[in-house]
């Protein structure tokens, strides 16, 4: 790892790890979108989730958990490389948050669209405790606020589904 003010040549392994972290953290470079990189990252999350939607739920849960921890590491590494806290091109947090918003909802384009809109809304307004989670150090702060936004979006959708079922619709 590089320390502030320290210059040395990085090994091939370190350079490969850095490039891999950048690729993961930026959602396959989708975070470099000129405008609204968070929205683009959320859309990438939706697209990557679609093949998992038809799989058993444990596949989606393990995938989301694994991607979360990989995202914590990648976001932390990119913060160190670029020396910026929560850089705009880092969208792995939006990808994971979107996955959480989509867990256990009906496989229907309307619900996928609603999950997308609700996730973006909660990601922007950052209701308690998302804004506080964002203040955590390293990759944890980058990731957890979007996880919370994903939980809120999922809960809101579940509330709508429950209300709809209650009305017999």
VOPAGU-2260 file (C-alpha; in pm, 1 decimal, decimal comma):
REM VOPAGU-2260
SITE   aa  ch    i         X         Y         Z
SITE  UNK   A    0       0,0       0,0       0,0
SITE  UNK   A    1     112,8     349,5     -72,8
SITE  UNK   A    2     151,6     602,2     204,2
SITE  UNK   A    3      91,8     971,9     159,7
SITE  UNK   A    4     405,9    1148,6      37,3
SITE  UNK   A    5     585,6     822,1     -27,2
SITE  UNK   A    6     715,8     746,0    -373,7
SITE  UNK   A    7     830,1     402,8    -478,6
SITE  UNK   A    8     777,7     173,1    -767,4
SITE  UNK   A    9     483,9     -58,3    -717,7
SITE  UNK   A   10     531,6    -425,7    -789,9
SITE  UNK   A   11     346,4    -588,1   -1076,8
SITE  UNK   A   12     117,3    -754,9    -821,3
SITE  UNK   A   13      32,7    -418,1    -660,5
SITE  UNK   A   14     -36,6    -256,4    -998,0
SITE  UNK   A   15    -262,9    -547,5   -1096,8
SITE  UNK   A   16    -444,0    -527,3    -761,7
SITE  UNK   A   17    -488,1    -151,9    -806,0
SITE  UNK   A   18    -627,7    -191,3   -1158,3
SITE  UNK   A   19    -859,8    -470,7   -1044,6
SITE  UNK   A   20    -982,9    -255,7    -755,9
SITE  UNK   A   21   -1047,8      34,9    -992,0
SITE  UNK   A   22   -1236,2    -192,8   -1234,2
SITE  UNK   A   23   -1454,9    -335,5    -954,8
SITE  UNK   A   24   -1509,0      -3,9    -774,0
SITE  UNK   A   25   -1609,9     176,2   -1093,2
SITE  UNK   A   26   -1850,3    -100,0   -1196,2
SITE  UNK   A   27   -1647,4    -210,4   -1497,5
SITE  UNK   A   28   -1561,9     156,2   -1563,6
SITE  UNK   A   29   -1931,4     254,0   -1584,6
SITE  UNK   A   30   -1864,7     505,6   -1305,2
SITE  UNK   A   31   -1673,1     717,1   -1553,9
SITE  UNK   A   32   -2003,4     817,7   -1715,4
SITE  UNK   A   33   -1984,4    1192,2   -1768,1
SITE  UNK   A   34   -2313,5    1266,9   -1595,9
SITE  UNK   A   35   -2504,2    1091,5   -1317,3
SITE  UNK   A   36   -2250,1     812,2   -1253,7
SITE  UNK   A   37   -2454,5     690,2    -954,5
SITE  UNK   A   38   -2761,4     641,8   -1172,7
SITE  UNK   A   39   -2553,1     467,5   -1439,0
SITE  UNK   A   40   -2403,5     242,3   -1168,4
SITE  UNK   A   41   -2751,7     161,4   -1037,4
SITE  UNK   A   42   -2861,8      67,8   -1389,2
SITE  UNK   A   43   -2555,3    -157,0   -1424,0
SITE  UNK   A   44   -2654,3    -316,0   -1092,1
SITE  UNK   A   45   -3002,2    -385,0   -1229,8
SITE  UNK   A   46   -2863,5    -534,2   -1551,6
SITE  UNK   A   47   -2614,0    -755,3   -1368,0
SITE  UNK   A   48   -2883,8    -869,3   -1123,6
SITE  UNK   A   49   -3131,0    -979,2   -1393,4
SITE  UNK   A   50   -2962,4   -1316,8   -1465,3
SITE  UNK   A   51   -2964,6   -1387,7   -1090,0
SITE  UNK   A   52   -3333,8   -1304,4   -1050,5
SITE  UNK   A   53   -3442,0   -1648,7   -1173,8
SITE  UNK   A   54   -3190,9   -1831,5    -951,0
SITE  UNK   A   55   -3265,5   -1956,5    -598,9
SITE  UNK   A   56   -3265,1   -1672,1    -346,6
SITE  UNK   A   57   -2953,2   -1802,7    -172,0
SITE  UNK   A   58   -2754,9   -1735,1    -491,5
SITE  UNK   A   59   -2863,1   -1369,9    -488,7
SITE  UNK   A   60   -2797,2   -1335,4    -114,8
SITE  UNK   A   61   -2449,6   -1486,5    -134,5
SITE  UNK   A   62   -2376,2   -1280,3    -446,4
SITE  UNK   A   63   -2484,7    -956,3    -278,3
SITE  UNK   A   64   -2287,5   -1033,6      39,9
SITE  UNK   A   65   -1974,4   -1128,3    -153,9
SITE  UNK   A   66   -1999,9    -821,8    -376,5
SITE  UNK   A   67   -2047,8    -604,7     -66,8
SITE  UNK   A   68   -1722,0    -720,7      94,3
SITE  UNK   A   69   -1533,9    -705,3    -235,6
SITE  UNK   A   70   -1677,3    -354,1    -278,3
SITE  UNK   A   71   -1557,5    -246,2      67,2
SITE  UNK   A   72   -1204,4    -355,7     -22,5
SITE  UNK   A   73   -1213,5    -207,0    -374,4
SITE  UNK   A   74   -1357,8     127,3    -259,0
SITE  UNK   A   75   -1099,0     152,1      19,3
SITE  UNK   A   76    -817,8      73,5    -222,7
SITE  UNK   A   77    -939,6     331,7    -476,9
SITE  UNK   A   78    -969,3     595,8    -204,0
SITE  UNK   A   79    -603,6     526,0    -117,9
SITE  UNK   A   80    -489,3     529,7    -481,0
SITE  UNK   A   81    -673,0     849,7    -575,0
SITE  UNK   A   82    -644,3    1009,3    -229,2
SITE  UNK   A   83   -1010,5    1114,9    -245,2
SITE  UNK   A   84   -1286,8    1017,0      -0,3
SITE  UNK   A   85   -1578,7     847,9    -179,5
SITE  UNK   A   86   -1477,3     938,3    -538,5
SITE  UNK   A   87   -1766,3     999,0    -780,8
SITE  UNK   A   88   -1659,8     723,1   -1027,0
SITE  UNK   A   89   -1691,0     459,9    -751,6
SITE  UNK   A   90   -2030,7     299,0    -817,1
SITE  UNK   A   91   -1989,8     -49,5    -668,2
SITE  UNK   A   92   -2195,8      83,8    -376,7
SITE  UNK   A   93   -2484,7     164,4    -612,3
SITE  UNK   A   94   -2457,5    -179,5    -772,7
SITE  UNK   A   95   -2479,9    -357,4    -436,2
SITE  UNK   A   96   -2752,5    -125,2    -308,9
SITE  UNK   A   97   -2955,0    -191,7    -622,2
SITE  UNK   A   98   -2917,0    -566,7    -570,6
SITE  UNK   A   99   -3051,2    -530,4    -216,9
SITE  UNK   A  100   -3345,6    -325,9    -344,5
SITE  UNK   A  101   -3427,0    -609,8    -587,1
SITE  UNK   A  102   -3404,0    -903,9    -344,6
SITE  UNK   A  103   -3726,1   -1105,0    -312,1
SITE  UNK   A  104   -3942,3    -876,2    -521,3
SITE  UNK   A  105   -4159,2   -1012,3    -804,2
SITE  UNK   A  106   -3978,4   -1064,1   -1133,0
SITE  UNK   A  107   -4167,3    -803,4   -1325,0
SITE  UNK   A  108   -4047,2    -502,0   -1521,1
SITE  UNK   A  109   -4277,5    -271,9   -1319,7
SITE  UNK   A  110   -4126,3    -382,6    -988,9
SITE  UNK   A  111   -3773,3    -367,0   -1128,7
SITE  UNK   A  112   -3842,7      -9,9   -1242,2
SITE  UNK   A  113   -3999,2      80,9    -907,6
SITE  UNK   A  114   -3699,1     -65,5    -722,3
SITE  UNK   A  115   -3467,1     142,4    -940,4
SITE  UNK   A  116   -3657,1     467,6    -879,9
SITE  UNK   A  117   -3698,5     405,7    -506,1
SITE  UNK   A  118   -3333,9     310,9    -464,0
SITE  UNK   A  119   -3217,2     627,4    -641,9
SITE  UNK   A  120   -3457,5     835,3    -430,4
SITE  UNK   A  121   -3333,5     687,9    -100,7
SITE  UNK   A  122   -2972,2     707,1    -217,3
SITE  UNK   A  123   -3009,9    1079,8    -286,3
SITE  UNK   A  124   -3206,3    1177,7      27,0
SITE  UNK   A  125   -3007,4     943,4     256,7
SITE  UNK   A  126   -3259,9     890,1     538,4
SITE  UNK   A  127   -3134,6     795,2     885,9
SITE  UNK   A  128   -2895,6     616,7     934,2
SITE  UNK   A  129   -2763,8     631,5     575,3
SITE  UNK   A  130   -2609,7     978,3     607,3
SITE  UNK   A  131   -2438,9     876,5     932,0
SITE  UNK   A  132   -2309,9     553,0     775,1
SITE  UNK   A  133   -2158,5     756,2     492,8
SITE  UNK   A  134   -1924,4     914,5     748,5
SITE  UNK   A  135   -1756,6     582,2     834,5
SITE  UNK   A  136   -1396,1     544,6     725,5
SITE  UNK   A  137   -1278,8     376,4     408,4
SITE  UNK   A  138   -1487,1     140,7     203,0
SITE  UNK   A  139   -1736,7      91,0     486,0
SITE  UNK   A  140   -1868,4     446,9     455,7
SITE  UNK   A  141   -1878,4     423,4      77,1
SITE  UNK   A  142   -2079,2     100,2      82,2
SITE  UNK   A  143   -2308,2     113,8     384,8
SITE  UNK   A  144   -2512,2     423,0     296,1
SITE  UNK   A  145   -2616,8     254,6     -29,5
SITE  UNK   A  146   -2690,3     -73,3     146,8
SITE  UNK   A  147   -2925,2     120,4     374,8
SITE  UNK   A  148   -3085,5     293,8      73,9
SITE  UNK   A  149   -3134,7     -51,5     -82,8
SITE  UNK   A  150   -3297,8    -179,7     236,5
SITE  UNK   A  151   -3533,0     120,1     245,1
SITE  UNK   A  152   -3625,8      72,4    -122,8
SITE  UNK   A  153   -3687,4    -299,4     -68,4
SITE  UNK   A  154   -3897,5    -231,8     243,2
SITE  UNK   A  155   -4103,6      29,8      58,2
SITE  UNK   A  156   -4170,5    -214,5    -224,6
SITE  UNK   A  157   -4264,1    -486,9      22,4
SITE  UNK   A  158   -4503,5    -242,6     187,3
SITE  UNK   A  159   -4670,0    -171,9    -147,1
SITE  UNK   A  160   -4691,5    -545,3    -219,8
SITE  UNK   A  161   -4842,8    -614,4     120,6
SITE  UNK   A  162   -5094,6    -330,5      83,4
SITE  UNK   A  163   -5183,1    -451,6    -265,6
SITE  UNK   A  164   -5234,0    -805,4    -137,8
SITE  UNK   A  165   -5442,6    -676,2     152,1
SITE  UNK   A  166   -5671,2    -500,0     -96,9
SITE  UNK   A  167   -5691,3    -817,4    -304,8
SITE  UNK   A  168   -5530,5    -660,1    -611,1
